[in-house]
Amino acid sequence: MSAQTLPPPLVPQHLQRFMAFDFGLKRTGVAVGSRMLGGAQPQATIHAQGAARFADIALRLQEWEPDALVVGVPYHPDGAPHENTVRAQKFGRQLHGRFALPVFEVDERYSTTEALAGGAKDADAASACIILEQFLRGLHP
């Protein structure tokens, strides 16, 4: 199934608070938001890799206590996957395995372009915010 035909995720109503990630090999953007408010707030970008990245994520999860996580998954403009698609999906599986929280994927084509066009000082955090807002818009009331 291509990214263009993915149905919106079925997200149980009891999941209210979310943390989103714009995964990158060197930096990972982070945003938090809630179903009730319908919006997202950018957080400081994680400038770490490997175990250090997950240690930073663990601290943020402890602070924000999200009910679920959202990972932006990039695709080519035609919907075809590429190497970063696989990396982002692996990151999502690692998050689920380490933190035992539901993880939802969002097609994040153009989120960085949109963040930069909007004048974001931290494009990674702004991209995570865009990813989370897109996810929240797709939730059923």
VEXDREN-2710 file (C-alpha; in Angstrom, 1 decimal):
% VEXDREN-2710
k/r/px/py/pz
1/MET/0.0/0.0/0.0
2/SER/1.5/3.4/-0.9
3/ALA/1.7/6.3/1.5
4/GLN/-0.9/8.1/-0.6
5/THR/-3.6/5.5/0.2
6/LEU/-2.9/5.0/3.9
7/PRO/-6.2/5.4/5.8
8/PRO/-6.1/7.7/8.9
9/PRO/-5.1/5.7/11.9
10/LEU/-7.8/4.4/14.2
11/VAL/-6.8/6.1/17.5
12/PRO/-8.8/5.0/20.6
13/GLN/-10.5/7.9/22.3
14/HIS/-8.7/7.3/25.6
15/LEU/-5.4/8.4/24.0
16/GLN/-5.3/12.1/24.6
17/ARG/-1.7/13.3/24.9
18/PHE/0.8/12.8/22.1
19/MET/4.5/13.3/21.5
20/ALA/5.7/13.5/17.9
21/PHE/9.1/13.0/16.3
22/ASP/10.7/14.1/13.1
23/PHE/13.4/11.5/13.0
24/GLY/16.8/12.3/11.5
25/LEU/20.2/10.6/11.7
26/LYS/21.8/13.5/13.5
27/ARG/18.8/15.5/14.9
28/THR/15.3/14.5/15.9
29/GLY/12.6/17.1/16.1
30/VAL/10.1/16.8/19.0
31/ALA/6.6/18.3/19.6
32/VAL/3.8/17.6/22.1
33/GLY/0.1/18.1/21.8
34/SER/-3.3/16.9/22.8
35/ARG/-6.5/15.8/21.2
36/MET/-8.5/18.2/23.4
37/LEU/-6.5/21.3/22.3
38/GLY/-6.0/20.0/18.7
39/GLY/-2.6/21.7/18.4
40/ALA/1.0/21.1/19.0
41/GLN/4.0/22.8/20.6
42/PRO/7.5/22.4/19.4
43/GLN/10.1/21.2/21.9
44/ALA/13.9/21.3/21.9
45/THR/15.4/19.2/19.1
46/ILE/17.4/16.2/20.2
47/HIS/21.0/16.4/19.0
48/ALA/22.0/12.9/19.9
49/GLN/22.3/9.5/18.3
50/GLY/21.9/5.9/19.4
51/ALA/21.4/5.2/23.1
52/ALA/21.9/8.9/24.0
53/ARG/18.9/9.8/21.8
54/PHE/16.7/7.3/23.6
55/ALA/17.9/8.5/27.0
56/ASP/16.8/12.0/26.1
57/ILE/13.5/10.7/24.8
58/ALA/13.0/8.8/28.1
59/LEU/13.4/12.1/30.1
60/ARG/10.9/13.9/27.9
61/LEU/8.4/11.1/28.2
62/GLN/8.7/11.3/31.9
63/GLU/8.2/15.0/31.8
64/TRP/5.2/15.1/29.4
65/GLU/3.6/11.7/30.0
66/PRO/2.1/11.2/26.5
67/ASP/-0.4/8.4/26.0
68/ALA/1.0/7.7/22.5
69/LEU/3.8/8.6/20.1
70/VAL/3.7/9.8/16.5
71/VAL/6.5/9.4/14.0
72/GLY/6.8/11.2/10.8
73/VAL/7.7/8.8/8.0
74/PRO/9.1/10.4/4.8
75/TYR/8.2/9.2/1.3
76/HIS/9.2/10.3/-2.2
77/PRO/6.8/12.7/-3.8
78/ASP/5.2/9.8/-5.8
79/GLY/4.6/7.9/-2.5
80/ALA/7.4/5.5/-3.0
81/PRO/9.5/4.6/0.1
82/HIS/13.2/5.4/0.3
83/GLU/16.0/4.6/2.8
84/ASN/14.8/7.2/5.3
85/THR/11.3/5.7/5.2
86/VAL/12.8/2.5/6.5
87/ARG/14.9/4.3/9.1
88/ALA/11.9/6.2/10.5
89/GLN/9.8/3.1/10.6
90/LYS/12.6/1.3/12.5
91/PHE/12.8/4.2/14.9
92/GLY/9.0/3.9/15.5
93/ARG/9.4/0.2/16.3
94/GLN/12.3/1.0/18.7
95/LEU/10.2/3.6/20.5
96/HIS/7.4/1.1/20.9
97/GLY/9.8/-1.6/22.1
98/ARG/11.6/0.6/24.6
99/PHE/8.7/2.6/26.0
100/ALA/5.7/0.3/25.5
101/LEU/3.5/3.1/24.1
102/PRO/1.4/3.0/21.0
103/VAL/3.2/4.5/18.0
104/PHE/1.4/6.0/15.0
105/GLU/3.0/6.8/11.7
106/VAL/2.2/9.9/9.7
107/ASP/3.2/10.6/6.1
108/GLU/5.5/13.6/6.5
109/ARG/6.3/14.5/3.0
110/TYR/7.1/18.2/2.8
111/SER/7.0/18.9/6.5
112/THR/10.6/20.2/6.6
113/THR/9.9/22.3/3.4
114/GLU/6.8/23.7/5.1
115/ALA/8.7/24.5/8.3
116/LEU/11.4/26.3/6.4
117/ALA/8.9/28.2/4.3
118/GLY/7.3/29.3/7.5
119/GLY/10.6/30.8/8.8
120/ALA/11.2/28.2/11.5
121/LYS/14.4/28.8/13.5
122/ASP/14.4/25.1/14.4
123/ALA/13.2/23.2/11.3
124/ASP/13.3/19.8/13.0
125/ALA/11.1/20.9/15.9
126/ALA/8.7/22.8/13.6
127/SER/8.5/19.7/11.4
128/ALA/7.6/17.6/14.4
129/CYS/4.9/20.2/15.2
130/ILE/3.5/20.0/11.6
131/ILE/3.5/16.2/11.8
132/LEU/1.6/16.2/15.1
133/GLU/-0.9/18.8/13.9
134/GLN/-1.5/16.8/10.8
135/PHE/-2.1/13.7/12.9
136/LEU/-4.4/15.5/15.3
137/ARG/-6.5/16.9/12.4
138/GLY/-7.0/13.3/11.2
139/LEU/-8.5/12.1/14.5
140/HIS/-12.1/11.5/14.7
141/PRO/-13.9/13.4/17.5
END
